[in-house]
């Protein structure tokens, strides 16, 4: 466990390059079959209005999530920058343990979903 950051255990596996490569390989290996299975199971046409709404809502939720992360992290970045300067944003352990690290990791892990959605 990283001292002062117990939540890091939740994210540490996602920082391992083998997990990144393995996740991508696994997704690419099963994505066509899984997509076909889901499409055939719920009888969804690629041009259906339901799919268009689903894609719209999915993208809207991703945008709202990014906005929430920005709203949570921007004040932390600005206040730390004003107090300690640019170098401290990258080198100060307290900046990363005072809330920014959690949101940075949540955002990083969310990229797994976005890459999967974009492939």
C-alpha positions in Angstrom: 0.0 0.0 0.0 1.2 3.5 -0.8 1.6 5.4 2.5 -1.3 7.9 3.0 -3.1 6.7 -0.1 -5.1 3.5 0.7 -7.3 4.0 -2.4 -4.1 3.4 -4.6 -4.5 -0.3 -4.1 -7.7 -0.1 -6.2 -5.8 1.5 -9.1 -2.3 0.0 -8.9 -3.1 -2.9 -11.1 -4.1 -0.6 -13.9 -0.7 1.0 -13.9 1.0 -2.2 -14.8 1.8 -2.3 -18.6 1.0 -6.0 -18.7 -2.6 -5.3 -17.5 -3.0 -2.5 -20.1 -1.7 -4.8 -22.9 -3.7 -7.8 -21.6 -6.9 -5.8 -21.3 -6.6 -4.5 -24.8 -5.8 -7.9 -26.3 -8.7 -9.5 -24.4 -11.1 -6.9 -25.6 -9.9 -7.2 -29.2 -10.1 -11.0 -29.1 -13.8 -11.0 -27.9 -15.3 -7.7 -29.1 -16.7 -8.9 -32.4 -18.3 -12.0 -31.0 -19.6 -10.1 -27.9 -21.1 -7.3 -30.0 -22.8 -9.8 -32.4 -24.2 -11.8 -29.4 -25.6 -8.6 -27.8 -27.0 -7.3 -31.0 -28.6 -10.6 -31.9 -29.9 -11.2 -28.4 -31.8 -7.9 -28.2 -32.5 -7.7 -31.9 -30.9 -4.3 -32.3 -30.3 -2.9 -35.8 -27.2 -0.8 -36.3 -29.5 2.0 -37.7 -32.1 1.8 -35.0 -33.2 4.9 -33.1 -32.6 3.0 -29.8 -29.0 2.6 -30.7 -28.6 6.2 -31.6 -30.1 7.2 -28.2 -27.9 4.8 -26.4 -24.8 6.2 -28.1 -25.9 9.8 -27.4 -26.5 9.0 -23.7 -23.3 7.1 -23.4 -21.3 10.1 -24.8 -23.2 12.5 -22.7 -22.3 10.5 -19.5 -18.6 10.5 -20.6 -18.7 14.3 -21.0 -20.4 14.8 -17.6 -17.9 12.5 -16.0 -15.0 14.5 -17.5 -16.7 17.7 -16.3 -17.0 16.4 -12.8 -13.3 15.4 -12.7 -12.4 18.9 -14.0 -14.6 20.6 -11.4 -13.0 18.5 -8.6 -9.4 18.9 -9.8 -9.1 22.4 -11.2 -9.4 24.2 -7.8 -6.8 21.8 -6.4 -4.4 22.6 -9.2 -4.9 26.3 -9.2 -4.6 26.7 -5.4 -1.5 24.5 -5.2 0.1 26.3 -8.2 -0.5 29.7 -6.6 0.9 28.5 -3.3 3.9 26.4 -4.4 4.5 26.9 -8.2 4.6 24.7 -11.2 7.3 22.3 -10.1 5.5 21.4 -7.0 2.5 20.2 -9.0 4.7 17.4 -10.3 7.0 16.7 -7.4 5.1 17.3 -4.2 3.8 14.2 -2.6 1.2 16.2 -0.6 -0.4 17.5 -3.8 -1.0 13.9 -4.9 -2.3 12.8 -1.4 -4.6 15.8 -0.8 -7.2 14.7 -3.3 -5.7 15.3 -6.7 -4.2 11.8 -6.9 -7.5 10.1 -6.4 -9.2 12.0 -9.2 -6.2 11.6 -11.5 -6.3 7.8 -11.0 -10.1 7.7 -11.5 -9.6 9.6 -14.7 -6.8 7.4 -15.8 -8.8 4.2 -15.2 -11.8 5.7 -17.0 -9.6 5.8 -20.2 -9.8 2.0 -20.3 -13.6 2.3 -20.9 -13.1 5.1 -23.4 -10.5 3.1 -25.4 -12.8 0.1 -25.3 -15.8 2.2 -26.5 -13.7 3.7 -29.3 -12.2 0.5 -30.7 
